[in-house]
Amino acid sequence: MIASSITEEIFRFNFNFIHVPDGSTEEFVISDNPIVFMDFSSHEIKKFPVWWDIRNKDTWIFIPISYKKCLCLTTQIRKDGRVEKEYQDIIEAVNFGQYLNSLNYLYGRSKTTIEKHLKLFIPELLKHKLHVVSPEDIFKS
């Protein structure tokens, strides 16, 4: 019953896509816990949101589906249509959410992207007292 109720709620959302612009060096990474809940009213990523928070118009759900595309679910109707481009801040926030939510594994297309993200995100991840490893530990042969 709970799963059915949640499914019905999610399908009432507007489905949009975030695209990494052509020529950009940014890429989405995907963790083993890939759904990112972003609350724009409090400017935070909700690690463990409660269901009634998800219904809030300021909470968006992001699910990366490839290194260039991310599904975005929101209760708001987007003025610019279903495809968003040139949202550098959102791309970076979704990637940070992947590192924050990761249970054990994170998947990326290139070593350079993950190294860049680790340099950028480690100070903030340490504030959350997460176990952070160095790129050398990740890419051991």
Secondary structure, DSSP 8 states (H G I E B T S, - for coil): -HHHHHHHHHTTSEEEEEE--TT------EESS--EEEETTTTEEESS--HHHHTSTTEEEEEE-SSSEEEEEESS--TT-SEEE--HHHHHHHHHHHHHH-SS-EE-S-HHHHHHHHHHHHHHHHHTT-----HHHHT--
